Amino acid sequence: MNQVTEKKHGLEIWVAPPVGNALKHFMSWLKSYAPRTRFSHADDGTTLLRQMSLLDNLLMALEEGVIEGTYREKEILLADRLEVHGLKGLASWFQNPRRLYQDLSSQERFVASVCHALLRPAERTFIDMEKVALDPLCLKQLQQVLLSKARERHIVVRLPEINGWYDLQLSEFSLSTDKLQVRIG
């Protein structure tokens, strides 16, 4: 990366056509930018473990140790943590957290993966929206949550195009030959 900023929190947009493995590019950028940083990522295909329920996936993101109890006790704990983290509204876009990955729609998988990434104790979060088509109300709510969470962590959102993101004047990532760069704007 040519330019390294000291930005420790905020929201940045990376607009790019398909670039292969976007997470790999982000991780190589992160290695030079902040090598000892904890990060989380959201992608509807890779974030959630497919053999676990959505409930167990989200509880695992909390990193609070072994979570035992009935499904009802786990649901109450998760609802409490979603409320504390300001994710309750966003989590309303998926229903019945006892379902498995394959039982979720693509929008539900993506929203659940974003909740998973934002529940994890991390300093940086990468959200890949390359293949995601969200309901406009869901997208608006996602943007509000991300702007709120960006006050406490650095969030990079990868989009195939800027259309649909409302009035954002932010830094922007770009991929040149083989390096991820930040353009401050």
Buried (B, 14 or more C-beta within 10 A) or exposed (E): BEEEEEEEEBBBBBBBEEBEEBBEBBBBBBEEBBEEEEBBBBBBEEBBBEEBBBBBBBBBBBEEEEBEEEEEEBBEBBEEBBEEBEBBEBBEBBEEBEBBBEEBEEBBBBBBBBBBBBBBEBBBBBBBBBEBEBEEEBBBBBBBBBBEBBEEBBBBBBBBEEEBBEEBEBBBBEBEEEEBBBEEE
